[in-house]
Amino acid sequence: MANERQNFELSGPRHLGNIDWQDSNHRRCVAASLVQGVCIQERDRQVRRLGRDALAEKWWTFFNYKLLHPLIDGGSIFGTVYKWSRKAVGTPFRPTGSPKIVVAFRGTITKSKTFAGDLKLDLQIVKHRLHTTARFKAALDAVKKCVGESGRENVWIAGHSLGAAIAMLAGRRMAEEGLFLEAHLFNPPFFSAPVERIRSEKVKHGLQYIARSLVAAEFCWCTCT
């Protein structure tokens, strides 16, 4: 039996039928749901839930987004690029404050098919070497492509745990180029950031911008067990 937390009908924020995109809590709930969608995609893949049995899709279609493509590392889905769906709402106009594109990254999944690879990346965070990994490089390429095609003001990045670290680092790299993205980071790893040693004011400003998006304590649906 599927874990209840993976089922949108049982655990998703169904009360957000009418989203106020100016409400920061609504925005975070949407971002958390899209991150959960990444996690459930990987769980669907692992347990071979297909067609009507798959649970992931509702986590983004409920908010009128469609899946552009997953991001894959070593056969595992670690991220997803979502796009606002005009077809779903029947209008070409996107609500003010809503992102056109969301690039979301899941956290560590403690299942045998994924855990070893995710744990290696968690260790890279501790060693401050996450930026050298193939997963981060694929994530950064995806973010850069989305920003290049849609403009930084239309792109969100989001992640949970390991995914939050990837999103944070990608946001920092974009900030170094003067491109500040809205970020929703849930339970990010806490590692030291020697801001006083950073000489670039652009980078400092970017880190401060990202830091304002961190959620110290928040209810979200970003755990897959």
Secondary structure by P-SEA (a helix, b strand, c coil): cccccccccccccccccccccccaaaaaaaaaaaaaaaaaaaaaaaacccccccccccccccccccccbbbbccccccbbbbbbccccccccccccccccbbbbbbccccccccaaaaaaaaaaaaaccccccaaaaaaaaaaaaaaaccccccbbbbbccaaaaaaaaaaaaaaaacccccccccccbbbbbcccccccaaaaaaaaaaaaacccccccccccc
